Amino acid sequence: MKLAAKTTEELRQIHQEAQQQYDDFKSLNLNLNMARGKPCAEQLDLALGVLEALHARSEFANSKGDDCRNYGVWNGLPEMRAIFSKMMEVPADQIILGNNSSLQMMFDCIAQGYTHGYSGCTPWCKQEKLKFLCPAPGYDRHFAVTEYFGFEMIPVPMLKTGPDMDLIERLVADDETIKGCWCVPKYSNPTGITYSDETVRRFAALKPAAKDFRIMWDNAYCVHDLTDTPDTLLDLYAECLKHGTEDQVLFFASTSKISFPGAGVAALAASKRNIEDLKRRITTQTIGPDKLNQLRHILFLHDINGVYDLMQGHRQILQPKFQIVEESLERELGDLGIAKWSNPNGGYFVNLDVMNGCAKRVVNLCKEAGVVLTDAGATFPYGADPNDSNIRVAPTFPPQEELQQAMHLLCICVRLAASEKLLADRANAAC
């Protein structure tokens, strides 16, 4: 029976029970952190072979004869670019490898548009007004980059098929101050949505008023499947070639959640014209990335099949954790009508929507009882969730036992916050 259909006396009883359960949890003095989508230690152990790949090796050349200990190879080792080419569905000679952070490469691309411009246009810093489209709920660190450079960020609702393309098409067609759009197209952070084929085709066919418009296509979870029936994502680059819009997209990926977040390899892919623009900046910025790290990844992974094999190990660790989250939410909140959540086929998050006006209260209650979640509102530009309802659940890092504790507490806090609000609303209505 839905909570809103309960009598006031029944609601008071539910509130008292939730409060008692909450107080019991506080007495445990928990210290659990689910604030970020970090791999757990068992996942990191899967890639320890990366660290051992160069041991007892007498030479450090790649297949082209480049000594990976030395300067050079500005765009990264071709063998590693070949692996990313399969992951990103972009030709290997149109891929640039960085060090461990794809976010840093995204920041640099925004910075290049800001200081030097794209497509022969005036640098963004010399244009009077700048806007960026931000599908929300979305990735808070994306939003932080465009906020840092002073863009006005425009929230775009996320639908079951991806961002609201009707809105995006209308906005970019009429407003040349809109310079781009953030995208996590497969297993989106945090909704777990994979963009539909129609959504991908509509991105490829966009006709923005701004000639320097850029789609930031962050395919962070392209190989992070958790089920036997994984989502599939249409090849955006191939679709752009059909429309002649390939210059509008910058593609990103990394091994951050494949090998080591702190010592992986990041990749940026783009059209041939964009690669030439990016080359001028990158070859000024650095003489070359960490090629020894790329070499040891090549020796460990070998090829794309090595990536797929490694990701099966990740799946075996993560799938039970996502199951704990989904079973906990269904068991403790399923019949109450006070929460909705995603059941993703991959990625790193479960998206939880609680009653409007309750997300901050839930997150604060959890924090006071020793479980840290992502700040309520963080999944929206400027940290402003208009409904105060969205919570990002990150189940990957805690051990299963701790995750079960954390989820039980989270469900208690959702019931406590919802019953509080319903009782307060009824009291106000009676006045």
Secondary structure as GFF3:
##gff-version 3
##sequence-region A 1 431
A	DSSP	three_ten_helix	3	5	.	.	.	ID=ss1
A	DSSP	alpha_helix	8	26	.	.	.	ID=ss2
A	DSSP	beta_strand	32	34	.	.	.	ID=ss3
A	DSSP	alpha_helix	41	45	.	.	.	ID=ss4
A	DSSP	alpha_helix	48	52	.	.	.	ID=ss5
A	DSSP	alpha_helix	78	88	.	.	.	ID=ss6
A	DSSP	three_ten_helix	92	94	.	.	.	ID=ss7
A	DSSP	beta_strand	95	97	.	.	.	ID=ss8
A	DSSP	alpha_helix	102	115	.	.	.	ID=ss9
A	DSSP	three_ten_helix	124	126	.	.	.	ID=ss10
A	DSSP	beta_strand	131	136	.	.	.	ID=ss11
A	DSSP	alpha_helix	140	148	.	.	.	ID=ss12
A	DSSP	beta_strand	152	159	.	.	.	ID=ss13
A	DSSP	beta_strand	162	163	.	.	.	ID=ss14
A	DSSP	alpha_helix	165	174	.	.	.	ID=ss15
A	DSSP	beta_strand	178	183	.	.	.	ID=ss16
A	DSSP	alpha_helix	197	204	.	.	.	ID=ss17
A	DSSP	beta_strand	214	218	.	.	.	ID=ss18
A	DSSP	alpha_helix	236	243	.	.	.	ID=ss19
A	DSSP	three_ten_helix	246	248	.	.	.	ID=ss20
A	DSSP	beta_strand	249	254	.	.	.	ID=ss21
A	DSSP	beta_strand	266	269	.	.	.	ID=ss22
A	DSSP	alpha_helix	272	285	.	.	.	ID=ss23
A	DSSP	alpha_helix	291	301	.	.	.	ID=ss24
A	DSSP	alpha_helix	304	333	.	.	.	ID=ss25
A	DSSP	beta_strand	339	341	.	.	.	ID=ss26
A	DSSP	beta_strand	350	354	.	.	.	ID=ss27
A	DSSP	alpha_helix	359	368	.	.	.	ID=ss28
A	DSSP	beta_strand	371	373	.	.	.	ID=ss29
A	DSSP	three_ten_helix	381	383	.	.	.	ID=ss30
A	DSSP	beta_strand	390	393	.	.	.	ID=ss31
A	DSSP	alpha_helix	400	430	.	.	.	ID=ss32
###
